[in-house]
Amino acid sequence: MYEPLPYQHVVFIVAIAVAAFAAVSDWRRGEIPNWLTYGALALGPVLHVGRGLAGHSALETSLTEGGYSVLGALVCIIVPAMLYRQGAIGGGDLKLLAALGALLQTVLGVEAEMYGFFAAALIAPARLAYEGKLVATVKNASTILVNMFMPKSKQRHVEETALSWFRLGPPLFFGVALTVYLHW
């Protein structure tokens, strides 16, 4: 007999689908579509309220789940917002992290983000070394990091042409997939 998926698994499937589509789009075109990130960001709270109601929770409990979804989006963009402000990540990556935070809520959203950043930290140096850009990128990254703690007048400028771009969509997909695997 067919048994429906538990409601949390529906959220997991949606999160994997969003991360997979973002990864493919980022890999092929170098951008993550706004309709995907904004749509997932809006869908997250609605999905969690619906999940609560479908699980026969009280309306108040279901609305609280929706609130946790919004909180997940906000918490998941704290560090990435600082990176974005310094030009270290793109706007699509920031919006994707907010959307994943809304879908996975606070704890799982941060976990997926952490795994994604770990994957990027392992892949990026190998790719940069292969391209002969590792030393220059480490120097630029150090400057950007130091600039975060310096007053505006003492910050050193890093030319945008000197930056090496890394597509964060695929590592974030890995982070979401690993988180879902560990919590399925």
Backbone as numpy.savetxt, mean C-alpha at the origin, in Angstrom:
# Nx Ny Nz CAx CAy CAz Cx Cy Cz
-22.19 -30.43 -0.59 -23.02 -29.24 -0.59 -22.15 -28.00 -0.59
-22.56 -26.98 -1.32 -21.81 -25.73 -1.42 -21.90 -24.96 -0.11
-20.74 -24.52 0.38 -20.70 -23.72 1.61 -20.12 -22.36 1.25
-20.84 -21.27 1.55 -20.34 -19.95 1.17 -19.06 -19.60 1.91
-18.28 -18.72 1.29 -17.05 -18.26 1.92 -17.36 -17.47 3.18
-16.55 -17.62 4.21 -16.70 -16.73 5.36 -16.52 -15.28 4.90
-17.18 -14.36 5.57 -17.22 -12.98 5.10 -15.84 -12.32 5.04
-14.94 -12.68 5.96 -13.59 -12.09 5.92 -12.86 -12.54 4.65
-13.14 -13.74 4.17 -12.48 -14.23 2.97 -12.89 -13.42 1.74
-14.10 -12.91 1.73 -14.53 -12.04 0.62 -13.66 -10.79 0.59
-13.40 -10.23 1.77 -12.54 -9.04 1.87 -11.14 -9.39 1.37
-10.63 -10.56 1.75 -9.30 -10.98 1.30 -9.24 -11.10 -0.22
-10.26 -11.68 -0.81 -10.29 -11.86 -2.27 -10.31 -10.50 -2.97
-11.10 -9.57 -2.46 -11.16 -8.22 -3.04 -9.79 -7.55 -2.92
-9.14 -7.66 -1.75 -7.83 -7.04 -1.55 -6.79 -7.62 -2.50
-6.81 -8.93 -2.67 -5.86 -9.56 -3.61 -6.13 -9.09 -5.03
-7.40 -9.01 -5.42 -7.74 -8.57 -6.77 -7.28 -7.13 -7.01
-7.50 -6.25 -6.05 -7.07 -4.85 -6.19 -5.56 -4.78 -6.29
-4.86 -5.49 -5.40 -3.39 -5.47 -5.42 -2.84 -6.08 -6.71
-3.46 -7.14 -7.20 -3.00 -7.78 -8.44 -3.18 -6.85 -9.63
-4.34 -6.23 -9.73 -4.57 -5.32 -10.85 -3.62 -4.13 -10.79
-3.41 -3.61 -9.58 -2.47 -2.49 -9.41 -1.06 -2.90 -9.79
-0.65 -4.11 -9.40 0.69 -4.59 -9.72 0.91 -4.72 -11.21
-0.07 -5.29 -11.90 0.05 -5.45 -13.36 0.08 -4.09 -14.04
-0.80 -3.20 -13.62 -0.84 -1.87 -14.22 0.46 -1.11 -13.96
0.96 -1.19 -12.73 2.20 -0.49 -12.38 3.37 -1.08 -13.16
3.41 -2.38 -13.30 4.50 -3.05 -14.01 4.51 -2.66 -15.49
3.32 -2.67 -16.11 3.24 -2.42 -17.55 3.31 -0.95 -17.92
2.59 -0.09 -17.19 2.47 1.32 -17.59 3.15 2.29 -16.64
3.55 1.81 -15.47 4.19 2.70 -14.50 3.23 3.59 -13.76
1.95 3.22 -13.77 0.97 3.99 -13.01 -0.14 3.08 -12.51
-0.74 3.51 -11.42 -1.85 2.77 -10.83 -3.09 3.63 -11.03
-4.13 3.11 -11.68 -5.29 3.95 -12.03 -6.03 4.49 -10.80
-6.47 5.74 -10.92 -7.23 6.38 -9.84 -8.54 5.66 -9.58
-9.19 5.20 -10.65 -10.48 4.54 -10.45 -10.33 3.30 -9.57
-9.19 2.64 -9.67 -8.95 1.45 -8.86 -8.71 1.83 -7.40
-7.82 2.79 -7.18 -7.48 3.15 -5.80 -8.64 3.85 -5.10
-9.26 4.81 -5.76 -10.39 5.51 -5.13 -11.59 4.57 -4.96
-11.80 3.71 -5.92 -12.90 2.75 -5.81 -12.70 1.80 -4.65
-11.48 1.28 -4.50 -11.19 0.37 -3.39 -11.24 1.11 -2.05
-10.80 2.36 -2.05 -10.84 3.16 -0.83 -12.28 3.38 -0.38
-13.18 3.61 -1.32 -14.59 3.80 -0.99 -15.27 2.46 -0.66
-14.84 1.41 -1.33 -15.44 0.09 -1.13 -15.10 -0.50 0.24
-13.91 -0.21 0.75 -13.46 -0.79 2.02 -14.46 -0.64 3.16
-14.82 0.59 3.53 -15.79 0.74 4.63 -17.15 0.10 4.33
-17.61 0.24 3.09 -18.90 -0.35 2.71 -18.84 -1.87 2.85
-17.76 -2.46 2.41 -17.59 -3.90 2.48 -17.58 -4.39 3.94
-16.92 -3.64 4.81 -16.84 -4.05 6.21 -18.17 -3.86 6.94
-18.90 -2.80 6.63 -20.23 -2.65 7.21 -21.13 -3.78 6.73
-21.08 -4.08 5.44 -21.86 -5.19 4.89 -21.46 -6.52 5.47
-20.17 -6.70 5.69 -19.67 -7.95 6.29 -20.24 -8.11 7.70
-20.27 -7.01 8.45 -20.83 -7.06 9.80 -22.31 -7.37 9.80
-23.05 -6.73 8.88 -24.49 -6.97 8.82 -24.80 -8.38 8.32
-24.01 -8.87 7.37 -24.24 -10.22 6.86 -23.92 -11.27 7.93
-23.02 -10.93 8.83 -22.68 -11.84 9.92 -23.61 -11.67 11.10
-24.71 -10.95 10.88 -25.76 -10.75 11.89 -25.27 -9.95 13.10
-24.33 -9.04 12.87 -23.89 -8.15 13.93 -24.86 -6.99 14.03
-24.86 -6.34 15.17 -25.71 -5.16 15.35 -25.22 -4.05 14.43
-26.10 -3.13 14.09 -25.75 -2.01 13.22 -24.58 -1.23 13.80
-24.58 -1.02 15.10 -23.50 -0.26 15.74 -22.15 -0.97 15.55
-22.14 -2.28 15.72 -20.91 -3.06 15.53 -20.47 -3.00 14.07
-21.41 -3.07 13.15 -21.08 -3.01 11.73 -20.51 -1.65 11.36
-21.09 -0.59 11.90 -20.57 0.76 11.64 -19.17 0.93 12.24
-18.93 0.29 13.37 -17.59 0.32 13.98 -16.58 -0.35 13.05
-16.97 -1.45 12.42 -16.09 -2.12 11.45 -15.77 -1.18 10.29
-16.75 -0.42 9.84 -16.52 0.57 8.79 -15.55 1.65 9.27
-15.67 2.04 10.53 -14.74 3.02 11.11 -13.32 2.49 11.17
-13.20 1.20 11.50 -11.87 0.58 11.51 -11.27 0.55 10.11
-12.11 0.45 9.12 -11.65 0.48 7.74 -11.05 1.86 7.41
-11.75 2.91 7.80 -11.25 4.27 7.58 -9.95 4.48 8.36
-9.92 4.00 9.60 -8.71 4.10 10.41 -7.56 3.34 9.75
-7.84 2.19 9.17 -6.81 1.42 8.47 -6.21 2.22 7.32
-7.06 2.92 6.57 -6.56 3.74 5.46 -5.64 4.84 5.99
-6.04 5.48 7.07 -5.25 6.58 7.63 -3.92 6.09 8.21
-3.95 4.99 8.94 -2.73 4.48 9.56 -1.76 3.99 8.49
-2.29 3.37 7.44 -1.42 2.81 6.39 -0.75 3.87 5.53
-1.16 5.12 5.64 -0.49 6.14 4.82 0.38 7.09 5.65
0.53 6.84 6.94 1.35 7.74 7.76 2.78 7.80 7.23
3.47 6.68 7.21 4.86 6.66 6.74 4.94 6.92 5.23
4.10 6.27 4.41 4.16 6.56 2.98 3.89 8.03 2.63
3.08 8.72 3.42 2.83 10.14 3.15 4.12 10.95 3.33
4.92 10.59 4.32 6.20 11.28 4.49 7.13 10.97 3.31
7.12 9.73 2.86 7.94 9.37 1.70 7.46 10.10 0.45
6.16 10.19 0.29 5.59 10.90 -0.87 5.97 12.38 -0.83
5.88 12.97 0.34 6.22 14.39 0.51 7.66 14.67 0.10
8.53 13.70 0.31 9.94 13.85 -0.05 10.22 13.39 -1.49
9.21 12.93 -2.19 9.39 12.50 -3.57 9.96 11.10 -3.69
9.88 10.32 -2.61 10.47 8.98 -2.63 9.53 7.93 -3.19
8.21 8.16 -3.14 7.25 7.26 -3.76 6.24 8.10 -4.53
5.53 7.46 -5.42 4.56 8.17 -6.25 3.18 8.24 -5.60
2.34 9.08 -6.17 0.99 9.25 -5.66 0.14 8.01 -5.80
0.33 7.25 -6.87 -0.42 6.02 -7.06 -0.11 5.00 -5.97
1.17 4.93 -5.58 1.56 4.02 -4.50 0.89 4.44 -3.19
0.87 5.74 -2.93 0.25 6.26 -1.72 -1.24 5.94 -1.68
-1.93 6.17 -2.79 -3.37 5.89 -2.85 -3.64 4.39 -2.75
-2.77 3.57 -3.34 -2.94 2.13 -3.24 -2.79 1.67 -1.79
-1.83 2.21 -1.08 -1.64 1.84 0.32 -2.83 2.25 1.17
-3.41 3.41 0.88 -4.61 3.84 1.60 -5.77 2.88 1.31
-5.93 2.51 0.04 -7.01 1.60 -0.35 -6.84 0.23 0.30
-5.62 -0.28 0.31 -5.37 -1.58 0.94 -5.61 -1.50 2.45
-5.26 -0.38 3.06 -5.54 -0.18 4.48 -7.03 -0.18 4.75
-7.81 0.43 3.85 -9.26 0.44 4.01 -9.84 -0.96 3.85
-9.29 -1.73 2.93 -9.80 -3.08 2.70 -9.39 -4.04 3.82
-8.15 -3.96 4.25 -7.63 -4.92 5.22 -7.73 -4.43 6.66
-8.11 -3.20 6.85 -8.19 -2.55 8.15 -6.78 -2.37 8.73
-6.71 -1.88 9.94 -5.44 -1.39 10.49 -4.35 -2.46 10.60
-4.59 -3.50 11.34 -3.52 -4.47 11.64 -3.06 -5.20 10.38
-4.00 -5.76 9.64 -3.62 -6.50 8.44 -3.11 -5.56 7.35
-3.62 -4.36 7.29 -3.13 -3.38 6.31 -1.68 -3.02 6.56
-1.33 -2.77 7.81 0.06 -2.46 8.16 0.96 -3.68 7.91
0.43 -4.86 8.21 1.20 -6.09 7.97 1.49 -6.27 6.48
0.48 -6.08 5.65 0.68 -6.21 4.20 1.65 -5.15 3.69
1.52 -3.94 4.20 2.44 -2.86 3.81 3.87 -3.21 4.20
4.05 -3.73 5.41 5.38 -4.10 5.88 6.00 -5.18 4.99
5.23 -6.23 4.69 5.75 -7.28 3.82 6.08 -6.74 2.43
5.25 -5.83 1.93 5.50 -5.23 0.63 6.78 -4.41 0.62
6.99 -3.62 1.67 8.22 -2.82 1.75 9.44 -3.71 1.94
9.30 -4.81 2.70 10.41 -5.76 2.84 10.76 -6.37 1.49
9.75 -6.76 0.72 10.00 -7.34 -0.60 10.70 -6.31 -1.50
10.23 -5.06 -1.45 10.86 -4.00 -2.26 12.31 -3.78 -1.82
12.55 -3.85 -0.50 13.90 -3.64 0.02 14.86 -4.75 -0.42
14.32 -5.92 -0.70 15.17 -7.02 -1.19 15.39 -6.95 -2.69
14.34 -6.57 -3.42 14.40 -6.56 -4.88 15.13 -5.34 -5.43
14.85 -4.18 -4.86 15.38 -2.92 -5.41 16.91 -2.87 -5.49
17.63 -3.22 -4.42 19.10 -3.14 -4.54 19.67 -4.06 -5.62
19.10 -5.23 -5.76 19.58 -6.15 -6.79 19.36 -5.56 -8.18
18.17 -4.98 -8.38 17.86 -4.38 -9.68 18.76 -3.18 -9.96
18.95 -2.34 -8.94 19.79 -1.15 -9.11 21.25 -1.52 -9.34
21.74 -2.53 -8.67 23.12 -2.98 -8.88 23.29 -3.49 -10.31
22.30 -4.24 -10.78 22.33 -4.76 -12.14 22.39 -3.62 -13.16
21.65 -2.53 -12.89 21.61 -1.38 -13.79 22.77 -0.41 -13.57
23.62 -0.64 -12.55 24.74 0.23 -12.26 24.34 1.54 -11.58
23.20 1.57 -10.92 22.71 2.78 -10.28 22.66 2.69 -8.76
23.19 1.64 -8.18 23.03 1.41 -6.74 23.69 2.49 -5.89
24.95 2.84 -6.18 25.67 3.81 -5.35 25.00 5.18 -5.42
24.64 5.63 -6.60 24.00 6.94 -6.75 22.63 6.96 -6.05
21.91 5.86 -6.13 20.59 5.79 -5.50 20.71 5.81 -3.98
21.69 5.11 -3.43 21.89 5.12 -1.98 22.24 6.53 -1.51
23.05 7.23 -2.28 23.41 8.61 -1.93 22.17 9.51 -1.96
21.36 9.39 -2.99 20.14 10.21 -3.09 19.15 9.85 -1.98
19.00 8.57 -1.69 18.09 8.14 -0.63 18.54 8.67 0.72
19.84 8.68 0.96 20.37 9.22 2.21 20.08 10.71 2.32
20.24 11.43 1.23 19.94 12.86 1.23 18.46 13.10 1.52
17.59 12.33 0.90 16.15 12.48 1.13 15.81 12.17 2.58
16.42 11.13 3.14 16.17 10.77 4.53 16.62 11.87 5.48
17.81 12.39 5.27 18.32 13.47 6.12 17.45 14.71 5.98
16.98 15.00 4.77 16.13 16.17 4.53 14.84 16.12 5.35
14.35 14.92 5.64 13.12 14.79 6.40 13.25 15.39 7.80
14.46 15.44 8.31 14.70 15.92 9.68 15.38 17.28 9.73
15.56 17.90 8.59 16.23 19.20 8.52 15.21 20.30 8.26
15.50 21.51 8.75 14.63 22.64 8.38 14.75 22.91 6.88
13.73 23.51 6.33 13.67 23.76 4.88 14.92 24.48 4.37
15.43 25.41 5.15 16.58 26.21 4.71 17.87 25.40 4.59
17.96 24.27 5.30 19.20 23.48 5.29 19.08 22.20 4.46
17.93 21.98 3.84 17.75 20.77 3.04 18.54 20.86 1.75
19.11 19.72 1.35 19.84 19.65 0.07 18.88 19.17 -1.00
18.97 19.78 -2.14 18.06 19.45 -3.25 18.59 18.23 -4.00
17.69 17.33 -4.33 18.02 16.16 -5.15 17.29 16.35 -6.48
18.04 16.39 -7.55 17.45 16.56 -8.87 16.55 15.38 -9.20
15.39 15.67 -9.75 14.45 14.60 -10.08 15.03 13.65 -11.13
15.87 14.18 -12.01 16.48 13.33 -13.04 17.48 12.34 -12.44
17.98 12.63 -11.22 18.94 11.74 -10.57 18.26 10.62 -9.79
16.96 10.69 -9.66 16.23 9.68 -8.89 16.01 8.42 -9.72
16.07 7.30 -9.04 15.76 6.02 -9.68 14.37 5.61 -9.22
13.50 5.30 -10.17 12.14 4.94 -9.82 12.01 3.44 -9.75
11.26 3.01 -8.76 11.02 1.59 -8.53 9.52 1.40 -8.47
9.02 0.46 -9.21 7.58 0.22 -9.24 7.19 -0.60 -8.01
6.41 0.02 -7.14 6.07 -0.58 -5.86 4.85 -1.49 -5.93
4.10 -1.44 -7.02 2.90 -2.27 -7.14 3.15 -3.76 -6.97
4.11 -4.35 -7.69 4.36 -5.79 -7.52 4.78 -6.20 -6.11
5.70 -5.48 -5.44 6.00 -5.88 -4.06 4.80 -5.73 -3.12
3.96 -4.73 -3.35 2.77 -4.58 -2.51 1.79 -5.74 -2.74
1.70 -6.21 -3.98 0.89 -7.41 -4.24 1.43 -8.59 -3.43
2.74 -8.75 -3.43 3.35 -9.82 -2.65 2.98 -9.68 -1.17
3.04 -8.45 -0.65 2.70 -8.21 0.75 1.26 -8.57 1.07
0.34 -8.20 0.18 -1.07 -8.53 0.39 -1.26 -10.04 0.29
-0.67 -10.67 -0.71 -0.83 -12.12 -0.88 -0.28 -12.88 0.33
0.87 -12.46 0.84 1.44 -13.14 2.01 0.57 -12.93 3.24
0.06 -11.73 3.43 -0.82 -11.46 4.57 -2.09 -12.29 4.49
-2.69 -12.35 3.32 -3.90 -13.15 3.15 -3.60 -14.62 3.39
-2.49 -15.10 2.86 -2.11 -16.50 3.07 -1.96 -16.81 4.56
-1.32 -15.91 5.30 -1.09 -16.15 6.73 -2.34 -16.05 7.58
-3.37 -15.36 7.09 -4.58 -15.15 7.89 -5.82 -15.80 7.31
-5.68 -16.56 6.26 -6.84 -17.19 5.63 -7.44 -18.18 6.59
